[in-house]
Amino acid sequence: MSTSNPPFSDAERRGLYRAIYERRDVRSQFLPDPIPPEVLTRLLEAAHHAPSVGFMQPWDFIVIESRDVRETVLAMFEQENQKAAERFEGERKEHYRSLKLQGIMESPLNLCITCDRSRGGPHVLGRNSIVETDLFSTCLAVQNLWLAARVEGIGVGWVSILDQEQLSTALNLPEHVYPLAYLCLGYVSEFLDQPELEAKGWRSRLPLSELVHGDKWGQPLAGPWFDAL
Ligand SMILES: Cc1cc2c(cc1C)N(C[C@H](O)[C@H](O)[C@H](O)COP(=O)(O)O)c1[nH]c(=O)[nH]c(=O)c1N2
């Protein structure tokens, strides 16, 4: 271990796990207070320090304040959300319709994190066999930002009920740039104790013990590993 990087203290370690467990997807609790530029810079730096295939760093960050752009995106959401509701029937459909699934106008800032699929040229180290690794890398940037936002007291909501092509057009993206994550950001009145979808009875967290397999899919995990779960 490098002497310039001492081990994490217990408090620091607890802080990281706390951020992981208490991070929430936020859409209903946004406050209008603006995010100071230095705070946004910290969030973007956190995102920019995510791992990326071949150190490709395929992300760009589109900081959206304009009400016009946000209204356009909201209209796109409404259209797609209508279609999504049609996938369900009866009570489930009514339940779906009752869920709030975006905070585009209430949040003071929207952020689109994109993936430039051509960055680094045609041969990116590590991306030869699995071409989607640029997208995976960009997801990690999103998660870094999400966790950093949590410790800053800022909520983040991911809105994916959007048509990718319409979104690309609205944001003037070049052909080779993919709009990976459309996010709503802002300080919040509260962070819920559990996912909003769980609190509203849509779906619960699965038990970890059902998701861990030994050696091959479907094989139970043996011995102390299993007991510890
Ligand atoms: C790729 C992706 C896409 C979306 C989401 C997440 C991710 C990872 N989530 C948030 C999602 O519902 C939420 O993460 C889970 O319900 C778990 O809640 P917590 O994030 O733990 O609060 C989300 N939420 C929402 O209200 N509208 C949406 O369109 C989406 N889309």
The ligand as an SDF file (V2000), in Angstrom:
LIG
                    3D

 31 33  0  0  0  0  0  0  0  0999 V2000
  -30.9690    2.7920  -15.8060 C   0  0  0  0  0  0  0  0  0  0  0  0
  -31.9950    3.3310  -14.8520 C   0  0  0  0  0  0  0  0  0  0  0  0
  -33.1400    3.9250  -15.3590 C   0  0  0  0  0  0  0  0  0  0  0  0
  -34.1020    4.4500  -14.4810 C   0  0  0  0  0  0  0  0  0  0  0  0
  -33.8960    4.3340  -13.0860 C   0  0  0  0  0  0  0  0  0  0  0  0
  -32.7270    3.7340  -12.5890 C   0  0  0  0  0  0  0  0  0  0  0  0
  -31.7910    3.2350  -13.4520 C   0  0  0  0  0  0  0  0  0  0  0  0
  -30.5370    2.6140  -12.8880 C   0  0  0  0  0  0  0  0  0  0  0  0
  -34.8580    4.8400  -12.2320 N   0  0  0  0  0  0  0  0  0  0  0  0
  -34.6800    4.7120  -10.7710 C   0  0  0  0  0  0  0  0  0  0  0  0
  -35.1130    3.3640  -10.2380 C   0  0  0  0  0  0  0  0  0  0  0  0
  -36.5050    3.2610  -10.2250 O   0  0  0  0  0  0  0  0  0  0  0  0
  -34.5320    3.2160   -8.8280 C   0  0  0  0  0  0  0  0  0  0  0  0
  -33.1350    3.2290   -8.9030 O   0  0  0  0  0  0  0  0  0  0  0  0
  -34.9840    1.9430   -8.1240 C   0  0  0  0  0  0  0  0  0  0  0  0
  -36.3760    1.9780   -7.9360 O   0  0  0  0  0  0  0  0  0  0  0  0
  -34.2910    1.7470   -6.7860 C   0  0  0  0  0  0  0  0  0  0  0  0
  -34.4640    2.8850   -5.9820 O   0  0  0  0  0  0  0  0  0  0  0  0
  -33.2330    3.6800   -5.3750 P   0  0  0  0  0  0  0  0  0  0  0  0
  -32.3960    4.1600   -6.5490 O   0  0  0  0  0  0  0  0  0  0  0  0
  -32.4480    2.7350   -4.5340 O   0  0  0  0  0  0  0  0  0  0  0  0
  -33.8220    4.8130   -4.5980 O   0  0  0  0  0  0  0  0  0  0  0  0
  -35.9290    5.5510  -12.7280 C   0  0  0  0  0  0  0  0  0  0  0  0
  -36.8320    6.1390  -11.8810 N   0  0  0  0  0  0  0  0  0  0  0  0
  -37.8720    6.8500  -12.3810 C   0  0  0  0  0  0  0  0  0  0  0  0
  -38.6670    7.3770  -11.6030 O   0  0  0  0  0  0  0  0  0  0  0  0
  -38.0200    7.0220  -13.7290 N   0  0  0  0  0  0  0  0  0  0  0  0
  -37.1880    6.4530  -14.6190 C   0  0  0  0  0  0  0  0  0  0  0  0
  -37.3590    6.6270  -15.8230 O   0  0  0  0  0  0  0  0  0  0  0  0
  -36.1030    5.6850  -14.1170 C   0  0  0  0  0  0  0  0  0  0  0  0
  -35.2210    5.0920  -14.9640 N   0  0  0  0  0  0  0  0  0  0  0  0
  1  2  1  0
  2  3  1  0
  2  7  2  0
  3  4  2  0
  4  5  1  0
  4 31  1  0
  5  6  2  0
  5  9  1  0
  6  7  1  0
  7  8  1  0
  9 10  1  0
  9 23  1  0
 10 11  1  0
 11 12  1  0
 11 13  1  0
 13 14  1  0
 13 15  1  0
 15 16  1  0
 15 17  1  0
 17 18  1  0
 18 19  1  0
 19 20  2  0
 19 21  1  0
 19 22  1  0
 23 24  1  0
 23 30  2  0
 24 25  1  0
 25 26  2  0
 25 27  1  0
 27 28  1  0
 28 29  2  0
 28 30  1  0
 30 31  1  0
M  END
$$$$
